[in-house]
């Protein structure tokens, strides 16, 4: 029963995360939630959240390419650009793919010690 309950809780948490990301999309960057468990597609840079840290914390991304953000931690986190141009919430085990329009510093809104820098170009 414990395993079945955990699967149900995970599905509920992922559905809640998807609902939180939905909206009219007018001012939001395009995001796509993807399943965990496989590597990212070719040409996609990945930032992993684990141990309450972004890895890598300095990210170089060719302009127009996708960035996969994967939360492998046991807590919820955000990937938030300091200028507010991108703000993604991730539950444990969740992964999203985004295409940032600007670079600069980023952080986790929930855990202020989690910071990094994104360079485009």
N, C-alpha and C positions, 0 to 999 in steps of 0.2 A: 504494500500500500504506500510506503514512503516514496518509492521511486515514481509511482504513478502521480502522487501528489506533487513531487518536485517538477515533473514534466508539465503538469497543469499550471503550476506557478510560473514556470519559465515562459510558457505560451502566453499566459496572462500578462506577464511583465513586458514581453516583446510587443504584444498588441497595444498595451498602454503606451509604450514608447513610440509606436507608430502613430497612434492617435495624437500624441503630444506634438509630433512633428507635422501633422497635417494642418491645413488652413487654406486661405484663399491663394497663397503663394505669391501675392503681389510683390512683397518686399523681401521674400525669403530666397536664399540661394537654392539651386536645384540640389536635392539630396535623394539618394536611392538607398534604401535599406537592403542589405544582402545577407544571405545566410552565412554563418560562421562555418568553419570546417574545411576549407580549401584555401589554396594560396590565391593571392590577388591575380587578376588578369595581367598579361604582359603590358608593360609600360605604366603600371599603376604603382605609385609610391605608397608605402604603408607606415602609419604611425601606430604603435601598439601602446596601450595604457596597461601597465602592470606595476605592482609595488608602489602605487601612488606616484607614478612618474610617467612622462611621455618618452617613448624610445623610438626613434631618436628625438632628442629635444631640439636639434637644429635640422630643419628639413629643407632640402633643395628640390624644387618641383618645376619641371619645364612648364612655362605658361600654357594654359589650356588643357594640361593633363589632369587626370583624376588623382585624388588623395583618398586612400582607404584609412579609416580610423577604426581600430579594433580595441574594445574594452575587454581585456583578459583579467581584470581585477575583480575583487569580490564586492566592490562598492560602485554606485553610480558615479559618473563623471560627466563633464562637458568638455568640448573642444570649442573654445570661444576666442575669436580674434579680438585683440584689445580694442580695435576700432569699431567693433560690433558688426562687421560685414558678414560674419559667419558665426553661428551659435548652434551647436549640435549637442543634444543630450544623449548619453549612452548608458543603458543599464548593463549590469554584468553579463558578459557573453555576447553583447550586441556589437554589430559592425555596420558602418555606413560608408558610402562612397560619395565624395563631394568634389566639385570643381571650383576651387577658390578663385576669386577674381582679383584679389590683392594679397600681397604678402605682408609680413610684419610680425610683431610679437603675438603669441597666443597664450591662453591660460585655461585652468579649470575654474569655473565659477564657484564650485562647491569646496575646492581645496586650493587655497591661495598659493601654497608652496609649489604647485604644479605649473610650470611655465615652459615656454619654448619660443622658437622663432621659425617662421616660414619664409623662404626666399623663392620668388617666382622668376623664371627667366631662363 
